[in-house]
Structure formats: C-alpha cells, structure tokens
Amino acid sequence: MNTEQKKIIAKSFLFIIVFFVSAIFIYYTIFAQFVPTSYSYTVIDVTNKTNVTTNIDSATDLYERIFIVVSGIIGCALGVVSTKIIK
C-alpha cells in the first residue's frame, strides 16, 4: 500500500466515525428533547359517562425516522467537511 491509499483509508475511517458521532449527537439533542415520546388523549364515554384515557407510544415513529434521516445527512455533510479540511 502506498501513502495515497493509506490517506484514503484514514479519511474513510474518519468519515465513518464523524458520521456516527454526529448522527447520535444530533439525534439525542433534537429528538429526545423536543419531540414527545408518547401522548395521551381522553374521550368521554357517553353511555357510562366516564372518561377513557388512551396512551399512544407509537405517535413519534414518523418523527423518529425523519430525525434519523436528517441526522444522517448532517453527519455525512460534517464528514465531508472534515475530510476536506484534512486535505
């Protein structure tokens, strides 16, 4: 392996590390703080005149997927920028 190949391998490892670290960081800072993990709503049952409360945990599945994709894109951008700086 020559020096150029070693540089490419080092940059690709750096890209992968920056991608995962930034994706995890962005995911937890954005998703975990601002998006609720579950919510509940109350419905009045007319026949028994009681309140029925329903908890929904899967309401944020779409938001979670969107933030994972956005985190991945931002992680890729940060990886590209970091490899350009190292050049």
Secondary structure by P-SEA (a helix, b strand, c coil): ccaaaaaaaaaaaaaaaaaaaaaaaaaaaccccccccbbbbbbbbccccbbbbbbbcccaaaaaaaaaaaaaaaaaaaaaaaaaaac
